[in-house]
Amino acid sequence: MLHIESVGITSFDLYRNVAAWISGFEALLEQALDDAAGAMTAADPSEWALSLIPDLDMARRYASIERWRRGVAEWRRWAVEVRALRSQVISDARAGRLLDWLAFADFSGHDFRQAVDFSAVDLPAGASFAAAQFLSDAWFSGARFGGPANFRKARFAGTGLFEDCWFEGHADFTDARFAKSVRFTSSVAMRGMSARNASFGKDAWLRSCQFFGPVDYAQARFAGEAGFGNCYYGCSVDFSEADFGDNAGFEYAIFSDKADFEHASFGRHARFQQSRFSKPPRFKAARFFGTCHFDDAMIPVLERPVAAGIDKIERWLRES
């Protein structure tokens, strides 16, 4: 069991105390620390920390992969330990940040050659799958990301399942590529989600999701159906220049802030029935190649300055 003494401990000592957490790669981490210690006499004290970054990142990445290879049971034991440690350092912001860095699961650039199952897995400080390649199906349904979820430039050759996920940090799928269908149904993103310039080769289902941070799907491309219906959008939404090749569904959605669909292209049916907009949505230069449905949608009327001025004068005249 790993213990962190968070009172009066320096960041440098903390690195040494938790070296064992990089299981199987202590030597690599210790060498990085020794090299960095020799640089601590530099004029800029931050230089020694910067010299650590490449080796520490590599050690953490190897440890994450090795821990996963040991099986789900081992991973869950480790996640429980991380959660327990968090409660010990909750009053020490510096120790907490270090703990989050160490517990961040790093699979960036890794090739998953077989189907991978992260269903219901706890990633207590978040995870990076940036530029990872999933050569078969990837199952993340019910996974809990306790910090950022980085899937930037990830490649999914098989089906992607992210149903009922909990994203405590920002969920980033910028430039991701999905060759087959993907489902995020009923997931919660506390700090929003980005899939800017992402490509969806088949259907993408995000129905009944809750987004409490900004949502950015600008320039995303959907070859199949795109289901965003019955979602709650707590912050701004950006679908500008998005290309919907098939049906696009936003029915029963709640938009609590700005909603931008400028220059978006709707290749088939665009459905916004009974959706609710808190602010006038932007559809400037949007193209609709099929039918568009706004039946019973609630859209605020955009108040023009001239009309508002005339109305003000008329009220003044009536009251005079």
C-alpha positions as CSV (number, residue, x, y, z in Angstrom):
1,M,0.0,0.0,0.0
2,L,1.3,3.4,-1.0
3,H,1.1,6.3,1.6
4,I,1.6,10.0,0.9
5,E,2.6,12.3,3.7
6,S,1.1,15.5,2.4
7,V,2.1,17.8,5.3
8,G,5.4,19.7,4.7
9,I,6.5,17.4,1.9
10,T,8.2,18.9,-1.1
11,S,7.2,18.0,-4.6
12,F,10.6,16.5,-5.2
13,D,10.4,14.2,-2.2
14,L,6.9,13.3,-3.2
15,Y,8.1,12.0,-6.5
16,R,10.6,9.8,-4.7
17,N,8.0,8.5,-2.2
18,V,5.6,7.4,-5.0
19,A,8.3,5.9,-7.3
20,A,6.9,2.5,-6.5
21,W,3.7,3.4,-8.1
22,I,5.3,3.2,-11.5
23,S,5.3,-0.5,-10.9
24,G,8.1,-2.3,-12.8
25,F,9.7,0.8,-14.0
26,E,11.2,2.2,-10.8
27,A,14.7,2.2,-12.2
28,L,13.7,4.4,-15.1
29,L,11.9,6.8,-12.8
30,E,14.8,6.9,-10.3
31,Q,17.3,7.6,-13.1
32,A,15.1,10.5,-14.3
33,L,15.0,11.9,-10.7
34,D,18.7,11.5,-10.3
35,D,19.3,13.4,-13.6
36,A,16.9,16.1,-12.6
37,A,18.6,16.5,-9.2
38,G,21.8,17.4,-10.9
39,A,20.0,20.2,-12.7
40,M,18.5,21.8,-9.6
41,T,21.4,24.3,-9.3
42,A,20.2,25.9,-12.6
43,A,19.3,29.6,-12.5
44,D,15.7,28.8,-13.2
45,P,14.5,26.2,-10.7
46,S,11.8,25.0,-13.0
47,E,14.4,23.7,-15.4
48,W,15.0,20.6,-13.3
49,A,11.3,19.7,-13.4
50,L,11.1,20.2,-17.2
51,S,14.0,17.8,-17.6
52,L,11.9,15.1,-15.9
53,I,8.9,15.2,-18.2
54,P,9.9,12.9,-21.0
55,D,11.1,10.1,-18.8
56,L,8.3,10.4,-16.3
57,D,5.7,10.4,-19.1
58,M,7.3,7.3,-20.6
59,A,7.4,5.5,-17.2
60,R,3.8,6.3,-16.5
61,R,2.7,5.1,-20.0
62,Y,4.5,1.8,-19.7
63,A,3.1,1.3,-16.2
64,S,-0.4,2.0,-17.4
65,I,-0.1,-0.6,-20.2
66,E,1.4,-3.2,-17.9
67,R,-1.2,-2.6,-15.2
68,W,-3.9,-3.1,-17.9
69,R,-2.3,-6.3,-19.1
70,R,-2.5,-7.8,-15.6
71,G,-6.3,-7.8,-15.8
72,V,-9.4,-6.0,-14.8
73,A,-9.2,-7.3,-11.2
74,E,-5.7,-5.8,-10.7
75,W,-6.8,-2.5,-12.3
76,R,-9.8,-2.2,-10.0
77,R,-7.7,-2.8,-6.9
78,W,-5.4,0.0,-8.0
79,A,-8.3,2.3,-8.7
80,V,-9.7,1.7,-5.2
81,E,-6.3,2.6,-3.8
82,V,-6.2,5.8,-5.8
83,R,-9.6,6.9,-4.6
84,A,-8.5,6.2,-1.0
85,L,-5.3,8.2,-1.4
86,R,-7.3,11.1,-2.8
87,S,-9.2,11.4,0.4
88,Q,-5.9,11.6,2.3
89,V,-4.5,14.5,0.3
90,I,-7.8,16.4,-0.2
91,S,-6.5,19.4,1.8
92,D,-3.2,19.6,0.0
93,A,-3.6,21.0,-3.5
94,R,0.0,20.3,-4.5
95,A,0.0,16.7,-3.4
96,G,-3.4,16.3,-5.0
97,R,-2.1,17.5,-8.4
98,L,0.8,15.2,-8.2
99,L,-1.4,12.3,-7.3
100,D,-3.7,13.1,-10.2
101,W,-0.7,13.1,-12.5
102,L,0.6,9.8,-11.3
103,A,-2.9,8.2,-11.4
104,F,-3.6,9.4,-14.9
105,A,-3.9,6.4,-17.2
106,D,-1.7,6.9,-20.3
107,F,-2.3,4.8,-23.3
108,S,-1.5,7.5,-25.8
109,G,-0.1,6.1,-29.1
110,H,-0.8,2.5,-28.1
111,D,-2.1,-0.1,-30.6
112,F,-4.9,-2.2,-29.3
113,R,-4.8,-5.1,-31.8
114,Q,-7.6,-7.1,-30.2
115,A,-11.0,-6.0,-29.0
116,V,-10.6,-4.1,-25.8
117,D,-13.1,-3.9,-23.0
118,F,-13.0,-1.0,-20.6
119,S,-16.6,-1.4,-19.7
120,A,-17.4,-0.2,-16.1
121,V,-13.7,0.5,-15.5
122,D,-12.7,3.3,-13.1
123,L,-10.1,5.6,-14.5
124,P,-9.8,7.7,-11.3
125,A,-7.7,10.6,-12.6
126,G,-8.7,10.4,-16.3
127,A,-6.9,8.8,-19.2
128,S,-5.3,9.5,-22.5
129,F,-5.8,7.4,-25.6
130,A,-4.5,10.2,-27.8
131,A,-3.4,8.8,-31.2
132,A,-4.2,5.3,-30.0
133,Q,-5.4,2.8,-32.6
134,F,-8.2,0.4,-31.8
135,L,-7.9,-2.2,-34.5
136,S,-11.1,-4.0,-33.4
137,D,-14.1,-3.1,-31.2
138,A,-13.6,-0.7,-28.3
139,W,-16.0,-1.0,-25.3
140,F,-16.1,1.7,-22.7
141,S,-19.7,1.5,-21.7
142,G,-20.2,2.5,-18.0
143,A,-16.6,3.6,-17.7
144,R,-15.9,6.4,-15.2
145,F,-13.3,9.0,-16.2
146,G,-12.4,10.9,-13.0
147,G,-10.4,13.5,-15.0
148,P,-9.8,14.4,-18.6
149,A,-10.5,11.9,-21.3
150,N,-8.2,12.5,-24.2
151,F,-9.0,10.6,-27.4
152,R,-7.6,13.2,-29.8
153,K,-6.6,11.6,-33.1
154,A,-7.6,8.2,-31.9
155,R,-8.5,5.7,-34.6
156,F,-11.4,3.2,-34.2
157,A,-11.5,0.5,-36.8
158,G,-14.4,-1.4,-35.1
159,T,-17.5,-0.4,-33.1
160,G,-17.1,2.1,-30.4
161,L,-19.3,1.9,-27.3
162,F,-19.3,4.7,-24.7
163,E,-22.8,4.3,-23.4
164,D,-23.5,5.4,-19.8
165,C,-20.0,6.9,-19.4
166,W,-19.2,9.5,-16.8
167,F,-16.7,12.1,-17.9
168,E,-15.7,14.2,-14.9
169,G,-13.2,16.2,-17.0
170,H,-13.3,17.4,-20.5
171,A,-14.0,14.6,-23.1
172,D,-11.8,15.3,-26.1
173,F,-12.4,13.5,-29.4
174,T,-10.9,16.1,-31.6
175,D,-9.7,14.7,-35.0
176,A,-10.8,11.2,-34.0
177,R,-11.8,8.7,-36.7
178,F,-14.6,6.2,-36.3
179,A,-14.8,3.7,-39.2
180,K,-17.9,2.1,-37.8
181,S,-20.8,3.1,-35.6
182,V,-20.3,4.7,-32.2
183,R,-22.7,5.1,-29.2
184,F,-22.5,7.6,-26.4
185,T,-26.1,7.2,-25.3
186,S,-27.0,8.4,-21.8
187,S,-23.4,9.6,-21.0
188,V,-22.7,12.6,-18.8
189,A,-19.9,15.0,-19.6
190,M,-19.4,17.4,-16.7
191,R,-16.9,19.7,-18.5
192,G,-18.3,19.2,-22.0
193,M,-17.1,17.4,-25.1
194,S,-15.2,18.2,-28.2
195,A,-15.2,16.2,-31.5
196,R,-14.1,19.1,-33.8
197,N,-13.1,17.8,-37.2
198,A,-13.9,14.2,-36.1
199,S,-15.1,11.7,-38.7
200,F,-17.9,9.2,-38.2
201,G,-18.0,6.5,-40.9
202,K,-21.4,5.2,-39.9
203,D,-24.0,6.0,-37.3
204,A,-23.2,8.2,-34.2
205,W,-25.7,8.0,-31.4
206,L,-25.5,10.5,-28.5
207,R,-29.2,10.5,-27.4
208,S,-30.1,11.3,-23.8
209,C,-26.6,12.7,-23.0
210,Q,-26.1,15.5,-20.5
211,F,-23.4,18.1,-21.3
212,F,-22.6,20.6,-18.5
213,G,-19.7,22.2,-20.4
214,P,-19.3,23.4,-24.0
215,V,-19.9,21.0,-26.8
216,D,-17.8,21.5,-30.0
217,Y,-18.6,19.4,-33.1
218,A,-17.6,22.0,-35.6
219,Q,-16.4,20.6,-38.9
220,A,-17.3,17.1,-37.8
221,R,-18.4,14.7,-40.6
222,F,-21.2,12.2,-40.1
223,A,-21.6,9.6,-42.9
224,G,-24.5,7.8,-41.2
225,E,-27.3,8.9,-38.9
226,A,-26.4,11.4,-36.2
227,G,-28.6,11.2,-33.1
228,F,-28.4,14.1,-30.6
229,G,-32.0,14.0,-29.5
230,N,-33.2,14.3,-25.9
231,C,-29.9,15.8,-24.8
232,Y,-29.3,18.5,-22.3
233,Y,-26.7,21.1,-23.4
234,G,-25.8,23.3,-20.4
235,C,-23.3,25.5,-22.2
236,S,-22.6,26.7,-25.8
237,V,-23.0,24.2,-28.7
238,D,-21.0,24.5,-31.9
239,F,-21.9,22.5,-34.9
240,S,-20.7,25.1,-37.4
241,E,-19.6,23.6,-40.7
242,A,-20.6,20.1,-39.6
243,D,-21.6,17.8,-42.4
244,F,-24.5,15.5,-41.7
245,G,-24.7,13.0,-44.6
246,D,-27.8,11.2,-43.3
247,N,-30.6,12.1,-40.8
248,A,-29.7,14.5,-38.0
249,G,-31.8,14.3,-34.9
250,F,-31.9,17.0,-32.2
251,E,-35.6,16.5,-31.2
252,Y,-36.5,17.1,-27.6
253,A,-33.1,18.6,-27.0
254,I,-32.6,21.5,-24.5
255,F,-30.1,24.2,-25.5
256,S,-29.3,26.4,-22.5
257,D,-26.9,28.7,-24.2
258,K,-25.8,29.6,-27.8
259,A,-26.3,27.0,-30.5
260,D,-24.3,27.5,-33.7
261,F,-25.2,25.6,-36.9
262,E,-23.7,28.1,-39.3
263,H,-22.6,26.6,-42.6
264,A,-23.7,23.2,-41.5
265,S,-24.9,20.8,-44.1
266,F,-27.9,18.5,-43.6
267,G,-27.9,15.8,-46.2
268,R,-31.3,14.3,-45.4
269,H,-33.9,15.0,-42.6
270,A,-33.0,17.5,-39.9
271,R,-35.2,17.0,-36.9
272,F,-35.6,19.6,-34.2
273,Q,-39.1,18.8,-33.0
274,Q,-40.0,20.0,-29.5
275,S,-36.4,21.2,-29.0
276,R,-36.0,24.2,-26.7
277,F,-33.5,27.0,-27.4
278,S,-32.7,29.6,-24.6
279,K,-31.1,31.9,-27.2
280,P,-31.9,32.3,-30.9
281,P,-29.9,29.5,-32.8
282,R,-27.6,30.4,-35.6
283,F,-28.3,28.8,-39.0
284,K,-26.6,31.3,-41.2
285,A,-25.6,29.7,-44.6
286,A,-26.7,26.3,-43.4
287,R,-27.8,24.0,-46.2
288,F,-30.8,21.6,-46.0
289,F,-30.9,19.0,-48.8
290,G,-33.9,17.2,-47.2
291,T,-36.8,18.1,-45.0
292,C,-36.3,20.1,-41.8
293,H,-38.7,19.8,-38.9
294,F,-39.1,22.4,-36.1
295,D,-42.6,21.3,-35.0
296,D,-43.4,22.6,-31.5
297,A,-39.8,23.8,-31.0
298,M,-39.3,26.7,-28.6
299,I,-37.1,29.4,-30.3
300,P,-36.8,32.9,-28.9
301,V,-37.5,35.7,-31.3
302,L,-34.5,37.7,-32.2
303,E,-35.1,41.3,-31.3
304,R,-33.9,43.7,-33.9
305,P,-32.5,47.1,-32.7
306,V,-34.8,49.1,-35.0
307,A,-37.9,47.2,-34.0
308,A,-36.9,47.6,-30.4
309,G,-36.5,51.3,-30.8
310,I,-39.8,51.7,-32.4
311,D,-41.5,49.7,-29.7
312,K,-39.9,51.9,-27.1
313,I,-41.1,55.1,-28.8
314,E,-44.6,53.7,-29.1
315,R,-44.7,52.8,-25.4
316,W,-43.5,56.3,-24.5
317,L,-46.2,57.9,-26.7
318,R,-48.9,55.8,-25.1
319,E,-47.7,56.7,-21.6
320,S,-47.4,60.4,-22.3
